[in-house]
Amino acid sequence: MNNDNRPYVCPAEFSGSLDNPIRRLFHNPRKILGPFINKGMTVLDLGCGPGYFTGELANLVGEEGKVIAADLQEKMLARMAIKIKAMGVENRVEQHKCSADKIGLMKKVDFVLAFWMVHEVPDQLGMFFELQNILSSGGRILVIEPKIHVPSAAFAKTIAYSETAGFEIIERPKVVISRSVLLSVRSNK
């Protein structure tokens, strides 16, 4: 938390720590995301930062798919744009600037990746309710949080917020040094 009780948001100046070759040893984007992404999907990379996962998401959705790279920092979006252009997938990626208290996306998506960012959201319950409106039928959310910043009790609270907003756990994928959960909209059976 900052001194004014707002969650800390990783500044763009530290984006090099989020996107470096050593990280691939622990967080290989294709290995983490491959089981959940299909060609032609529309994916929201929420809190995309410098685009560590964005480029691989664009490869996974293929030419028929779309990745919406969303962040609240212009500098992160600019760094992400440089990265995806260098990868040659910029035609599959759309940038979206969030506000401090709202995602603000008006499109439907099939999948949401929220990697190491939910703990930075001041109103997690509101975020999950907003995601409920963004997800297409059958859509899923992969929430992954860092163990170093998010103790198990805090992660349980995040899951409780998601459940209050109408989601249910469908899987708990293993991700190194992280707590993770795959969510879908709860069925009313």
PyRosetta script that sets phi, psi and omega in degrees:
from pyrosetta import init, pose_from_sequence

init()
pose = pose_from_sequence("MNNDNRPYVCPAEFSGSLDNPIRRLFHNPRKILGPFINKGMTVLDLGCGPGYFTGELANLVGEEGKVIAADLQEKMLARMAIKIKAMGVENRVEQHKCSADKIGLMKKVDFVLAFWMVHEVPDQLGMFFELQNILSSGGRILVIEPKIHVPSAAFAKTIAYSETAGFEIIERPKVVISRSVLLSVRSNK")
pose.set_psi(1, 148.2)
pose.set_omega(1, 171.7)
pose.set_phi(2, -79.1)
pose.set_psi(2, 174.8)
pose.set_omega(2, 179.3)
pose.set_phi(3, -62.4)
pose.set_psi(3, -25.6)
pose.set_omega(3, -180.0)
pose.set_phi(4, -94.9)
pose.set_psi(4, 20.3)
pose.set_omega(4, 176.4)
pose.set_phi(5, 68.1)
pose.set_psi(5, 14.5)
pose.set_omega(5, 172.8)
pose.set_phi(6, -88.8)
pose.set_psi(6, 145.3)
pose.set_omega(6, 177.4)
pose.set_phi(7, -60.3)
pose.set_psi(7, 148.2)
pose.set_omega(7, 178.0)
pose.set_phi(8, -75.2)
pose.set_psi(8, 131.6)
pose.set_omega(8, 175.2)
pose.set_phi(9, -110.2)
pose.set_psi(9, 125.5)
pose.set_omega(9, -179.3)
pose.set_phi(10, -58.4)
pose.set_psi(10, 118.6)
pose.set_omega(10, -178.2)
pose.set_phi(11, -71.0)
pose.set_psi(11, 152.3)
pose.set_omega(11, -179.2)
pose.set_phi(12, -58.3)
pose.set_psi(12, -27.7)
pose.set_omega(12, 180.0)
pose.set_phi(13, -62.6)
pose.set_psi(13, -21.5)
pose.set_omega(13, 179.2)
pose.set_phi(14, -99.3)
pose.set_psi(14, 12.8)
pose.set_omega(14, -174.6)
pose.set_phi(15, -63.7)
pose.set_psi(15, -23.0)
pose.set_omega(15, 177.6)
pose.set_phi(16, -61.3)
pose.set_psi(16, -30.7)
pose.set_omega(16, 178.3)
pose.set_phi(17, -73.2)
pose.set_psi(17, -19.8)
pose.set_omega(17, 179.8)
pose.set_phi(18, -88.9)
pose.set_psi(18, -19.0)
pose.set_omega(18, -175.0)
pose.set_phi(19, -136.7)
pose.set_psi(19, 86.9)
pose.set_omega(19, 179.0)
pose.set_phi(20, -144.4)
pose.set_psi(20, 158.0)
pose.set_omega(20, -175.8)
pose.set_phi(21, -60.2)
pose.set_psi(21, -33.4)
pose.set_omega(21, -179.3)
pose.set_phi(22, -64.5)
pose.set_psi(22, -34.7)
pose.set_omega(22, -179.3)
pose.set_phi(23, -60.1)
pose.set_psi(23, -31.4)
pose.set_omega(23, -179.5)
pose.set_phi(24, -60.4)
pose.set_psi(24, -25.2)
pose.set_omega(24, 176.9)
pose.set_phi(25, -64.9)
pose.set_psi(25, -30.3)
pose.set_omega(25, -177.0)
pose.set_phi(26, -104.2)
pose.set_psi(26, -38.2)
pose.set_omega(26, -176.4)
pose.set_phi(27, -124.3)
pose.set_psi(27, 72.8)
pose.set_omega(27, 177.8)
pose.set_phi(28, -74.2)
pose.set_psi(28, 114.1)
pose.set_omega(28, -175.8)
pose.set_phi(29, -56.1)
pose.set_psi(29, -41.8)
pose.set_omega(29, -178.6)
pose.set_phi(30, -66.3)
pose.set_psi(30, -40.4)
pose.set_omega(30, -179.5)
pose.set_phi(31, -66.9)
pose.set_psi(31, -41.7)
pose.set_omega(31, -178.9)
pose.set_phi(32, -71.4)
pose.set_psi(32, -43.1)
pose.set_omega(32, -170.7)
pose.set_phi(33, -97.8)
pose.set_psi(33, -23.8)
pose.set_omega(33, -176.9)
pose.set_phi(34, -49.6)
pose.set_psi(34, -42.4)
pose.set_omega(34, -178.9)
pose.set_phi(35, -66.4)
pose.set_psi(35, -14.9)
pose.set_omega(35, -172.9)
pose.set_phi(36, -111.7)
pose.set_psi(36, -13.9)
pose.set_omega(36, -172.7)
pose.set_phi(37, -111.2)
pose.set_psi(37, 133.7)
pose.set_omega(37, 176.8)
pose.set_phi(38, -119.8)
pose.set_psi(38, 157.2)
pose.set_omega(38, 176.1)
pose.set_phi(39, -58.6)
pose.set_psi(39, 141.1)
pose.set_omega(39, 177.4)
pose.set_phi(40, 88.4)
pose.set_psi(40, -6.2)
pose.set_omega(40, -179.7)
pose.set_phi(41, -72.7)
pose.set_psi(41, 157.8)
pose.set_omega(41, 167.8)
pose.set_phi(42, -107.5)
pose.set_psi(42, 122.1)
pose.set_omega(42, -173.3)
pose.set_phi(43, -121.2)
pose.set_psi(43, 136.7)
pose.set_omega(43, 173.7)
pose.set_phi(44, -101.2)
pose.set_psi(44, 117.5)
pose.set_omega(44, 174.2)
pose.set_phi(45, -95.1)
pose.set_psi(45, 89.6)
pose.set_omega(45, -172.7)
pose.set_phi(46, -81.5)
pose.set_psi(46, 121.9)
pose.set_omega(46, -174.2)
pose.set_phi(47, 73.2)
pose.set_psi(47, 48.5)
pose.set_omega(47, -171.7)
pose.set_phi(48, -63.8)
pose.set_psi(48, -20.5)
pose.set_omega(48, -178.2)
pose.set_phi(49, 56.8)
pose.set_psi(49, -138.7)
pose.set_omega(49, -178.2)
pose.set_phi(50, -79.4)
pose.set_psi(50, 8.4)
pose.set_omega(50, 174.5)
pose.set_phi(51, 91.4)
pose.set_psi(51, 24.3)
pose.set_omega(51, -178.7)
pose.set_phi(52, -53.7)
pose.set_psi(52, -43.3)
pose.set_omega(52, 179.7)
pose.set_phi(53, -95.6)
pose.set_psi(53, -19.8)
pose.set_omega(53, -172.5)
pose.set_phi(54, -58.5)
pose.set_psi(54, -48.4)
pose.set_omega(54, -178.0)
pose.set_phi(55, -62.0)
pose.set_psi(55, -43.1)
pose.set_omega(55, 179.1)
pose.set_phi(56, -69.1)
pose.set_psi(56, -36.1)
pose.set_omega(56, 174.1)
pose.set_phi(57, -59.0)
pose.set_psi(57, -42.1)
pose.set_omega(57, 179.0)
pose.set_phi(58, -62.8)
pose.set_psi(58, -37.8)
pose.set_omega(58, 175.8)
pose.set_phi(59, -65.9)
pose.set_psi(59, -42.3)
pose.set_omega(59, -176.7)
pose.set_phi(60, -68.4)
pose.set_psi(60, -37.2)
pose.set_omega(60, -179.4)
pose.set_phi(61, -77.7)
pose.set_psi(61, -16.9)
pose.set_omega(61, 177.4)
pose.set_phi(62, 72.2)
pose.set_psi(62, -176.1)
pose.set_omega(62, -176.8)
pose.set_phi(63, -67.1)
pose.set_psi(63, -23.5)
pose.set_omega(63, -179.8)
pose.set_phi(64, -83.3)
pose.set_psi(64, -14.3)
pose.set_omega(64, -175.3)
pose.set_phi(65, -97.8)
pose.set_psi(65, 179.6)
pose.set_omega(65, -179.2)
pose.set_phi(66, -145.7)
pose.set_psi(66, 141.7)
pose.set_omega(66, 173.4)
pose.set_phi(67, -116.9)
pose.set_psi(67, 128.0)
pose.set_omega(67, 173.8)
pose.set_phi(68, -102.1)
pose.set_psi(68, 111.2)
pose.set_omega(68, -178.9)
pose.set_phi(69, -93.9)
pose.set_psi(69, 110.4)
pose.set_omega(69, -174.7)
pose.set_phi(70, -114.5)
pose.set_psi(70, 135.3)
pose.set_omega(70, 175.7)
pose.set_phi(71, -154.9)
pose.set_psi(71, 161.0)
pose.set_omega(71, 178.0)
pose.set_phi(72, -97.5)
pose.set_psi(72, -2.4)
pose.set_omega(72, 178.9)
pose.set_phi(73, -108.9)
pose.set_psi(73, 121.3)
pose.set_omega(73, 178.1)
pose.set_phi(74, -57.0)
pose.set_psi(74, -38.7)
pose.set_omega(74, -178.4)
pose.set_phi(75, -65.0)
pose.set_psi(75, -36.6)
pose.set_omega(75, 176.8)
pose.set_phi(76, -66.0)
pose.set_psi(76, -44.3)
pose.set_omega(76, 179.1)
pose.set_phi(77, -61.9)
pose.set_psi(77, -38.2)
pose.set_omega(77, 178.7)
pose.set_phi(78, -65.4)
pose.set_psi(78, -41.2)
pose.set_omega(78, 178.3)
pose.set_phi(79, -66.7)
pose.set_psi(79, -39.4)
pose.set_omega(79, 177.5)
pose.set_phi(80, -62.1)
pose.set_psi(80, -42.7)
pose.set_omega(80, -178.9)
pose.set_phi(81, -61.2)
pose.set_psi(81, -40.2)
pose.set_omega(81, 177.7)
pose.set_phi(82, -63.4)
pose.set_psi(82, -43.5)
pose.set_omega(82, -178.8)
pose.set_phi(83, -63.2)
pose.set_psi(83, -48.5)
pose.set_omega(83, -176.3)
pose.set_phi(84, -71.1)
pose.set_psi(84, -29.0)
pose.set_omega(84, 175.3)
pose.set_phi(85, -65.3)
pose.set_psi(85, -42.0)
pose.set_omega(85, 178.2)
pose.set_phi(86, -63.5)
pose.set_psi(86, -29.0)
pose.set_omega(86, 178.9)
pose.set_phi(87, -83.1)
pose.set_psi(87, -13.0)
pose.set_omega(87, 180.0)
pose.set_phi(88, 77.5)
pose.set_psi(88, 24.7)
pose.set_omega(88, -179.1)
pose.set_phi(89, -119.1)
pose.set_psi(89, 17.5)
pose.set_omega(89, -176.1)
pose.set_phi(90, -61.3)
pose.set_psi(90, -24.5)
pose.set_omega(90, 178.9)
pose.set_phi(91, -72.7)
pose.set_psi(91, -11.9)
pose.set_omega(91, 179.3)
pose.set_phi(92, -101.4)
pose.set_psi(92, -3.0)
pose.set_omega(92, -174.0)
pose.set_phi(93, -118.6)
pose.set_psi(93, 131.0)
pose.set_omega(93, 176.2)
pose.set_phi(94, -114.7)
pose.set_psi(94, 132.6)
pose.set_omega(94, 177.5)
pose.set_phi(95, -86.0)
pose.set_psi(95, 145.4)
pose.set_omega(95, 175.6)
pose.set_phi(96, -142.9)
pose.set_psi(96, 124.4)
pose.set_omega(96, 177.8)
pose.set_phi(97, -94.7)
pose.set_psi(97, 121.0)
pose.set_omega(97, 176.8)
pose.set_phi(98, -82.9)
pose.set_psi(98, 161.0)
pose.set_omega(98, 169.6)
pose.set_phi(99, -94.1)
pose.set_psi(99, 173.5)
pose.set_omega(99, -177.2)
pose.set_phi(100, -63.8)
pose.set_psi(100, -24.1)
pose.set_omega(100, -175.7)
pose.set_phi(101, -125.5)
pose.set_psi(101, 11.2)
pose.set_omega(101, -178.0)
pose.set_phi(102, -157.4)
pose.set_psi(102, 140.5)
pose.set_omega(102, 174.5)
pose.set_phi(103, -69.3)
pose.set_psi(103, -47.3)
pose.set_omega(103, 174.0)
pose.set_phi(104, 75.6)
pose.set_psi(104, 23.2)
pose.set_omega(104, -178.8)
pose.set_phi(105, -92.0)
pose.set_psi(105, 134.9)
pose.set_omega(105, -178.6)
pose.set_phi(106, -105.1)
pose.set_psi(106, 3.3)
pose.set_omega(106, -178.8)
pose.set_phi(107, -101.1)
pose.set_psi(107, 156.3)
pose.set_omega(107, 174.1)
pose.set_phi(108, -88.0)
pose.set_psi(108, 143.4)
pose.set_omega(108, 177.9)
pose.set_phi(109, -129.0)
pose.set_psi(109, 156.8)
pose.set_omega(109, 179.9)
pose.set_phi(110, -91.7)
pose.set_psi(110, -23.5)
pose.set_omega(110, -174.4)
pose.set_phi(111, -152.5)
pose.set_psi(111, 142.1)
pose.set_omega(111, 176.2)
pose.set_phi(112, -123.2)
pose.set_psi(112, 128.5)
pose.set_omega(112, 171.0)
pose.set_phi(113, -104.3)
pose.set_psi(113, 123.2)
pose.set_omega(113, 175.2)
pose.set_phi(114, -123.6)
pose.set_psi(114, 84.6)
pose.set_omega(114, -174.1)
pose.set_phi(115, -98.2)
pose.set_psi(115, 116.8)
pose.set_omega(115, 175.9)
pose.set_phi(116, 52.6)
pose.set_psi(116, 41.1)
pose.set_omega(116, -179.9)
pose.set_phi(117, -135.4)
pose.set_psi(117, -19.9)
pose.set_omega(117, -174.9)
pose.set_phi(118, -61.2)
pose.set_psi(118, -35.4)
pose.set_omega(118, 179.1)
pose.set_phi(119, -63.8)
pose.set_psi(119, -14.7)
pose.set_omega(119, 178.0)
pose.set_phi(120, -89.6)
pose.set_psi(120, -4.1)
pose.set_omega(120, -176.6)
pose.set_phi(121, -90.6)
pose.set_psi(121, 121.8)
pose.set_omega(121, -178.5)
pose.set_phi(122, -67.4)
pose.set_psi(122, -33.8)
pose.set_omega(122, -178.6)
pose.set_phi(123, -119.2)
pose.set_psi(123, 80.1)
pose.set_omega(123, -178.1)
pose.set_phi(124, -64.3)
pose.set_psi(124, -39.6)
pose.set_omega(124, 179.4)
pose.set_phi(125, -60.4)
pose.set_psi(125, -46.2)
pose.set_omega(125, 177.6)
pose.set_phi(126, -60.7)
pose.set_psi(126, -39.0)
pose.set_omega(126, 178.1)
pose.set_phi(127, -61.6)
pose.set_psi(127, -44.8)
pose.set_omega(127, -179.7)
pose.set_phi(128, -66.5)
pose.set_psi(128, -37.4)
pose.set_omega(128, 175.4)
pose.set_phi(129, -63.4)
pose.set_psi(129, -40.3)
pose.set_omega(129, 177.5)
pose.set_phi(130, -65.0)
pose.set_psi(130, -41.0)
pose.set_omega(130, 177.8)
pose.set_phi(131, -63.3)
pose.set_psi(131, -33.0)
pose.set_omega(131, 176.5)
pose.set_phi(132, -56.1)
pose.set_psi(132, -38.4)
pose.set_omega(132, -179.6)
pose.set_phi(133, -80.2)
pose.set_psi(133, -22.4)
pose.set_omega(133, -178.1)
pose.set_phi(134, -85.1)
pose.set_psi(134, -33.1)
pose.set_omega(134, -175.5)
pose.set_phi(135, -71.1)
pose.set_psi(135, 135.9)
pose.set_omega(135, 173.2)
pose.set_phi(136, -75.7)
pose.set_psi(136, 167.5)
pose.set_omega(136, 179.1)
pose.set_phi(137, -57.9)
pose.set_psi(137, 128.8)
pose.set_omega(137, -178.5)
pose.set_phi(138, 83.4)
pose.set_psi(138, 2.2)
pose.set_omega(138, -179.1)
pose.set_phi(139, -68.6)
pose.set_psi(139, 159.7)
pose.set_omega(139, -178.0)
pose.set_phi(140, -135.4)
pose.set_psi(140, 157.8)
pose.set_omega(140, 177.6)
pose.set_phi(141, -125.2)
pose.set_psi(141, 130.1)
pose.set_omega(141, 173.8)
pose.set_phi(142, -106.9)
pose.set_psi(142, 111.1)
pose.set_omega(142, 178.5)
pose.set_phi(143, -104.0)
pose.set_psi(143, 123.4)
pose.set_omega(143, 178.6)
pose.set_phi(144, -130.1)
pose.set_psi(144, 125.6)
pose.set_omega(144, -177.6)
pose.set_phi(145, -124.0)
pose.set_psi(145, 147.5)
pose.set_omega(145, -179.2)
pose.set_phi(146, -76.3)
pose.set_psi(146, 130.2)
pose.set_omega(146, 178.7)
pose.set_phi(147, -59.6)
pose.set_psi(147, -32.6)
pose.set_omega(147, -176.9)
pose.set_phi(148, -66.3)
pose.set_psi(148, -30.7)
pose.set_omega(148, -179.3)
pose.set_phi(149, -103.3)
pose.set_psi(149, -20.4)
pose.set_omega(149, -172.1)
pose.set_phi(150, -125.0)
pose.set_psi(150, 97.9)
pose.set_omega(150, 177.1)
pose.set_phi(151, -65.5)
pose.set_psi(151, 163.1)
pose.set_omega(151, -175.8)
pose.set_phi(152, -57.5)
pose.set_psi(152, -36.3)
pose.set_omega(152, 179.4)
pose.set_phi(153, -65.0)
pose.set_psi(153, -39.4)
pose.set_omega(153, 178.2)
pose.set_phi(154, -68.1)
pose.set_psi(154, -38.0)
pose.set_omega(154, 178.3)
pose.set_phi(155, -67.4)
pose.set_psi(155, -37.9)
pose.set_omega(155, 176.4)
pose.set_phi(156, -61.6)
pose.set_psi(156, -36.7)
pose.set_omega(156, 177.7)
pose.set_phi(157, -66.7)
pose.set_psi(157, -40.2)
pose.set_omega(157, 176.4)
pose.set_phi(158, -60.4)
pose.set_psi(158, -44.6)
pose.set_omega(158, 178.6)
pose.set_phi(159, -63.1)
pose.set_psi(159, -40.6)
pose.set_omega(159, 178.5)
pose.set_phi(160, -61.3)
pose.set_psi(160, -40.7)
pose.set_omega(160, 175.9)
pose.set_phi(161, -60.6)
pose.set_psi(161, -43.8)
pose.set_omega(161, -179.5)
pose.set_phi(162, -62.9)
pose.set_psi(162, -40.0)
pose.set_omega(162, 179.8)
pose.set_phi(163, -67.3)
pose.set_psi(163, -38.8)
pose.set_omega(163, 176.1)
pose.set_phi(164, -61.2)
pose.set_psi(164, -35.0)
pose.set_omega(164, -179.7)
pose.set_phi(165, -81.4)
pose.set_psi(165, -0.3)
pose.set_omega(165, 174.5)
pose.set_phi(166, 103.7)
pose.set_psi(166, 15.1)
pose.set_omega(166, 179.2)
pose.set_phi(167, -101.6)
pose.set_psi(167, 160.3)
pose.set_omega(167, 174.4)
pose.set_phi(168, -134.5)
pose.set_psi(168, 153.1)
pose.set_omega(168, 178.5)
pose.set_phi(169, -77.7)
pose.set_psi(169, 130.0)
pose.set_omega(169, 174.8)
pose.set_phi(170, -113.4)
pose.set_psi(170, -14.8)
pose.set_omega(170, 179.0)
pose.set_phi(171, -166.6)
pose.set_psi(171, 156.0)
pose.set_omega(171, 173.3)
pose.set_phi(172, -124.2)
pose.set_psi(172, 80.7)
pose.set_omega(172, -178.7)
pose.set_phi(173, -62.7)
pose.set_psi(173, 149.2)
pose.set_omega(173, 177.3)
pose.set_phi(174, -87.6)
pose.set_psi(174, 124.3)
pose.set_omega(174, 176.5)
pose.set_phi(175, -134.4)
pose.set_psi(175, 128.7)
pose.set_omega(175, -175.1)
pose.set_phi(176, -54.5)
pose.set_psi(176, 139.2)
pose.set_omega(176, -179.2)
pose.set_phi(177, 45.6)
pose.set_psi(177, 34.1)
pose.set_omega(177, -176.0)
pose.set_phi(178, -140.3)
pose.set_psi(178, 161.6)
pose.set_omega(178, 168.7)
pose.set_phi(179, -109.9)
pose.set_psi(179, 133.9)
pose.set_omega(179, -175.1)
pose.set_phi(180, -142.8)
pose.set_psi(180, 154.7)
pose.set_omega(180, 178.6)
pose.set_phi(181, -153.7)
pose.set_psi(181, 138.5)
pose.set_omega(181, 174.5)
pose.set_phi(182, -103.9)
pose.set_psi(182, 125.3)
pose.set_omega(182, -175.3)
pose.set_phi(183, -116.5)
pose.set_psi(183, 151.2)
pose.set_omega(183, 169.4)
pose.set_phi(184, -138.1)
pose.set_psi(184, 165.4)
pose.set_omega(184, 176.6)
pose.set_phi(185, -64.8)
pose.set_psi(185, 132.2)
pose.set_omega(185, -178.4)
pose.set_phi(186, -63.2)
pose.set_psi(186, 132.4)
pose.set_omega(186, 177.2)
pose.set_phi(187, -79.4)
pose.set_psi(187, 148.0)
pose.set_omega(187, -176.8)
pose.set_phi(188, -97.9)
pose.set_psi(188, 39.4)
pose.set_omega(188, -178.3)
pose.set_phi(189, -80.7)
pose.dump_pdb("model.pdb")
